[in-house]
Amino acid sequence: MTLPPLLLSVQRSLQAPFQALPQVLHLVNEFLLPRAIDAAVYHKLDHVLQVYEAFRPYTVGAMDGAASMGLVDLVQHLHDRRTEGCSSRAFTGAAANNHLKVLKWLHEVYPEVSEPMEEIVEAARRGHHHVVEFLWSRFNGEELQRPLEAAAANGHVAVLEVLLPWTIIANGGAFTAAAANGHVPVLQFLLERDHVSVGGLESGLKQAVQCGQVKVVEFLLSVADKAALQTALQTAVTTGSTQIAELILKKYEADDTVLETVLTEAAKLDHCEMVQLLLDKIVPLGVSPAFDLKHPGRFVDLAMLSAVLEASRKGRVEMVKLLVTRGRLYAGSALQRAIASHQRGVVMLLLEICTAGQLMEDQLDPSLKNLLEKAVDRGDVEMVSLFTSKFGALDTGCALDLAVLHNHHEITETLAKRSKPAQKVNAFMTAAMSNNVEMAKVILEHSAQDVVERALAKVASSGVIEISKLLLEKCLPSSHQRIFMDAVAAYDVEVVKLLAGLVDQRIINRGLILAAARGHVGVVKALLDKTNSSTRKFALEAAAVEGRLSVIAFLRDRCDSASISNATERAKAVGFADAVALLSCKRARLE
């Protein structure tokens, strides 16, 4: 069996590895050859036919191609001399290319393979009204809807003029199709002939907005009702068509509920330009909305709050910036939501806005305080440093306590540098609760003398000796006497015990007498062994004069009868009968 020569396309298109495989080349050649022969027929390539015609019969493709090209003589020739005939592609090809003579011939000769609906749709799509005139009578009014829509979608008014009198308009399909594709003359044609329902007009305007057909929107705005305008605005917002939304807003005075809906939607979709446009309409530049839950009728305020919270939650930095700049009241809420959603970019933005003076610091507090504490919880050193550097008045007390509890060395140091004295004292107590000496050392490095002394008094009273000693070492020697006497007066027994070995005897004696006079029996007990009988005598007399019965009861057993007698006389002189009775009882036993 003789194989046909290889087509030039096969020889040149296949890569080198395939050229060495003859069987592959011939398989590809066999696949392409029928189409090549058919094309040679309707393109009148006689040389190709001479070479290949003997190897393969024609197919219906020969007449299909000839019909599509309007070659009526060739179609007739193929019909007379060949038996392959044609397919429905011959009909649709002739209709699509406006070859009415060929189409009529095909309908006479091969009516059994025709597909009139596909033919009229193709003709309508291409604007061939003469072909449409030839075909339309084969259909009822409802069936003509498809070609009508095809003509409208492609802007062919002449075809509409043919079809419209005979078509039953079941819906606004033709109007919508024309609107979607920007064909204003078609829309005008349909409106002038009153072939558009209210619903069809609304649908067409919506479709024009969705497809960005500005000219169509401009045309339809003049005839649309309020409901259609509202739908169009909502569609423009959803699709982000700012130019079209601006056109609609010039025509349409939307109420608060509509504006709330579209603003919320635009923010949700992160259409910044659209939100800007709506805000210009809702809240003129320089005017701050006044959100007030006592007046729930302020739908726009609620929409702005909802929008800024949503944008903060999703980390949409530009959207948050836009909304907060126009509504500063929402900054605190935005920051709180950004904190909860871990949206660092939004947090950084709000802090930058605040430090730039566009927001007052008190508009964000306590949000800032809350954020700082969360940063400490996460161990976010960078954020903590940012806060402490930018917001000098920020309350860092709780954050410092948290840093100590979490044993965050670097964060504790950062906060200790910025915290107030009272906050540092509390932090020392927090460290003392867990006996965290290392954290106490960190705070101590950034604490002034007055803080150390105040912390010493509190920590020593809690009984944490190691940290108390650490604080005591930081105290200046010249302050030991004053701290000791202050501790005596304040009944800080532990501080007194710590300092008793660091002050001279004269100060200890004064401390015992002061403690006795104040009734601080615990301090008296702590100092008693460090004093002599003479000092105890004066202490007992001081207690008697002040009527300190608990101190008298403790000291009377540790004093001689002469000291008790003197104390008794002192008590009598000031009229403390209970003290006299207590001392007299002891004195009587001694005598």
Summary of the structure (lengths in Angstrom):
residues: 591
radius of gyration: 49.7
end to end distance: 154.1
largest distance: 161.5
contacts: 1995
relative contact order: 0.03
helix: 74%
strand: 0%
